[in-house]
Amino acid sequence: MSRLAELPNVTCKLSGVSMFAHDCSIDSVRPWLEDCLGAFGPDRCMFGSNYPMDAAWSPSLQDLLDSYRAVIDEAGEAASRDIFASNAARLYNLGQVASEQPR
């Protein structure tokens, strides 16, 4: 992961973590998310869902999202906004996104 992060044109989609962690709890997803954020920084990471595959390990998409949010929100409001909205809008050339994301 760190070798990929050295390449400035590579970004990291934070998805499918529960397939490796086999759980969607905060404690389970935390090391995966923190490693990715540490390597790429919040400006080169974006949330992604692997649903319906994640349903094997997560009671609901909302539960998985809540676990991701609990970890990512610790990085601050700007990082959370980037990871859950702004980075995807920039990388996929989607234009302006709302500053407030649904919870």
ABEGO torsion letter per residue (X at the ends): XAAAAABAABBBBBBGAAAAAGBABAAAAAAAAAAAAAAAEAAABBBBBAOAAAAAABABAAAAAAAAAAAAAAAEAAAAAAAAAAAAAAAAGAEBBBABBBX
